[in-house]
Amino acid sequence: MRIVAFDYGTKRIGIAVTDPMKLIATPLATVHPKDIWTFLDNYIKDEDVETFVVGKPLQMDGTASQSAQHIVGFIRKLKKVYPGIQIIEIDERFTSKIASRVIAESGLKKSKRQEKGLVDSVAATIILQTYMEIKTSM
């Protein structure tokens, strides 16, 4: 059983996944929001998924950000389409900045570092790692 995490954006959704033993989080893909349901249907045909982790965009004071309304709709549809899969929301306030820094320090070529989708999938990985760390500390 795997855990799948999302860094949801209106232009791109970064997706990360755990290994079947749920020990390691890795980037999986970046897809356009209109393609997410086909992507997930195909992925879930081949892999068992027990939990979806969705990054929750918050302001510095902890209130919902302007983009939070898009996340609410995404989560609502996840619940409807995949009712047997648990959904967890995780604070994603600094994930894109952390992802950008990690990519900058990775040694990748400049052209690869500038791919916007890479930031989204790495941000999803950070969201997933955060969830895994919280879960193991409980």
N, C-alpha and C positions, 0 to 999 in steps of 0.2 A: 504494500500500500504506500502510495506517495502523497506528498503534500505539494500543492501547486500554489504559487504566489503571484500576485498581479500588482504592477505599478501602472494604474489606470490613467490614461490621458486621452484627451479628445482626438488627438492625431495618431498616437501610438499607445499600445499596451505592451509593457515589458512583462515577460513571463519567466518565472524561475521554478525549479522543481527539485525535490529531494531524490536521493537514490531510494530504492525500495526499503532499505533498512532505516531510512530517515536520519542518516548521520551527516550527509553532505548536501549543501544547497549549491546548485549550479544554474547559470543562465540557460534558458531553453530557447526562447524566441522573442521577437518583437513583431506584433501584428497590428494591422489597422483595426480600429474598433468594429467596423462593419464585417470583418473576417473572423472575429473572435469566436463566434458560435460554431462555425464550421471547423475551425482549428480545434476547439475543445471537444467537439463530437468525435473527430478523428483521433485525438489523443486518448480520450477515455475509452475508445474501442480497444486500444492496445494496452492501456495501463490502468491499474486500479488506483483510484484517487480517493483518499478518505477525508481530506480537508482542503478547502480553499482559504488562502490568507490574502486579504485585500488591504492594500495600503490606504489609510484614512488620512486625507489631507487636512491638517489642522493649522490654525494660526498660532503665533507665538503664545497667545494667552489661553490656548487650548480650545478655542471655539472653532467651529467648522469653517473652512475656507470657502471661497467662491466656487471652487471646482467640486466641492463636496456633493452638490446636487447630482452631478454625473455619476458619482460613486454609488449614491443611493439607488439610482435606476439600474445600474449594473448589478448591484447586489440583489435587488428585487428579482431581476431576470435570472441570475444564478440560482436563487432559491426555487424559482418556478421550473426552470429547465432541468436542474439537478437536485431534486428534493432530498435525496439520500446522502448528500455530501455536506458536511459541516462547514460553516463559513465563519471565519474569525477576522476581525478588523484590527489592524496594527497601525499605530502612529507612524506616519512616514515623513515627518517634517524635514529631516535633513538628508534623506536617502539620495536624492539626485545630486546634491552637493558632494556627499561622501563618494558616490559612484564616480562622479567626474574626477575627483582627486585620486581615487584608486586607479582609474584608467590612465590618468596623466602620469602616475608613478609606475605604471606597469611595464614600460619599455616598449610598448607597441609603436609602430610607425605612426607618424602624425596623421596620415590619411585614415588609418583605422581608428585612431583615437577620436577623430572628428565625426564619426558615424553617430547620428543622433539615436538610432535604435540601440546601439551598444550601451549608452547611458541608461536607457529604460530597462533593458534586461538585467544590467548589473544592479540597478536600483531595486528591481524585483527580488534579486538574490539577497540584497541587504535586508529587505523587508522579511524575507523568509528566514534568514539567519537570526534576525531579531526575535521572531516568533519562536524559533527552535531554542534559543537561549532562555527566553522567558519560560517556556514549557519545561525545560530541564531544571530550572531553578525552583520550580514549584514543589 
